[in-house]
Amino acid sequence: MAIETTAFDAADYIDTPEGVEAFLEDAFESNDPVVIQSALGDVARSKGYAALAVETGMSRAALYKALSETGNPEFATVMKVARALGFELRPVRAAKKPTRTGGGRRRSAPVRKAALR
């Protein structure tokens, strides 16, 4: 007997304000514009493009195109969508990356001439 599968769509499971927030936080933590755009598209589908279009003042078709896999939304569009979903984009200082101590490049231990004989 063959196993039947269905396509997974995150939009089917993002159904609470807390779920939307967690989903978008995770996407933004990736620092990957493609992941963020995809997450915004998933949330837009979960809310309905028509309702989001009213909230953003954009057409449904423009939103759909901007948030699609091949879209390239302007920053203003991302801000409008975030605001319509109840979020603000704010600068938050990133954690410092750990630095290596020791002043840069590591060197190998000196080779003693006696060891080469």
C-alpha positions in Angstrom: 0.0 0.0 0.0 1.5 3.4 -1.0 1.7 6.2 1.5 -0.2 9.3 0.5 1.4 12.7 1.3 0.2 16.2 0.9 2.2 19.4 0.4 3.1 21.2 3.6 2.0 24.9 3.7 3.1 26.8 6.8 0.2 29.3 6.2 -2.2 26.5 7.3 -0.6 26.5 10.8 0.0 30.2 11.5 -3.3 30.9 13.1 -2.6 32.9 16.3 -0.9 36.3 16.9 1.7 34.4 19.0 2.3 31.9 16.2 2.8 34.8 13.7 5.3 36.5 16.0 7.3 33.3 16.7 7.3 32.4 13.0 8.6 35.9 12.0 11.1 36.1 14.8 12.6 32.8 13.6 12.8 34.0 10.0 14.5 37.3 11.0 17.0 35.5 13.2 18.2 33.6 10.1 19.4 36.9 8.6 18.5 35.5 5.2 16.4 37.8 3.0 14.9 34.8 1.1 13.8 33.2 4.4 12.3 36.5 5.6 10.5 37.1 2.4 9.1 33.6 2.3 7.9 33.9 5.9 6.2 37.2 5.2 4.5 35.5 2.2 3.4 32.6 4.4 1.9 34.9 7.0 0.2 37.0 4.2 -1.4 33.8 2.9 -2.5 32.8 6.4 -4.2 36.2 6.9 -5.4 36.5 3.3 -3.9 38.7 0.7 -7.1 40.7 0.3 -7.2 41.7 3.9 -3.5 42.5 3.9 -4.0 44.6 0.8 -6.5 46.8 2.5 -4.2 47.2 5.5 -1.2 48.1 3.4 -2.9 50.2 0.8 -1.4 48.1 -1.9 -3.1 45.9 -4.4 -3.5 42.2 -3.8 -1.6 41.4 -7.0 1.3 43.7 -6.0 1.6 42.1 -2.6 1.4 38.6 -4.1 4.1 39.4 -6.6 6.4 41.1 -4.1 6.1 38.2 -1.6 6.3 35.4 -4.1 9.5 33.2 -4.4 10.6 35.2 -7.5 9.6 38.6 -6.0 11.9 41.3 -4.9 10.0 43.5 -2.5 11.1 47.1 -1.9 12.0 47.9 1.7 8.9 50.1 1.9 6.8 47.1 1.0 8.4 45.0 3.8 7.7 47.8 6.2 4.1 48.2 5.1 3.5 44.4 5.5 5.2 44.3 8.9 3.1 47.3 10.1 -0.1 45.7 8.7 0.7 42.5 10.6 1.2 44.5 13.8 5.0 44.7 13.9 7.6 47.4 13.7 11.1 47.0 12.3 13.5 48.4 14.8 17.3 48.4 15.0 18.6 46.0 17.7 22.3 45.8 18.3 23.6 42.5 17.2 25.6 40.3 19.5 29.3 40.6 19.0 31.0 37.8 17.2 33.5 36.0 19.3 37.1 37.1 18.5 40.2 34.9 18.7 42.7 36.0 21.3 46.4 36.0 20.6 46.6 38.8 18.1 45.6 37.2 14.9 47.0 34.3 12.9 48.1 31.2 14.9 51.7 30.0 14.3 53.0 26.6 14.6 55.5 25.8 17.3 59.2 26.5 16.3 61.0 23.5 14.9 64.2 22.7 16.7 67.2 21.9 14.5 68.1 19.0 16.7 64.8 17.4 15.9 65.5 17.5 12.2 68.9 15.5 12.4 
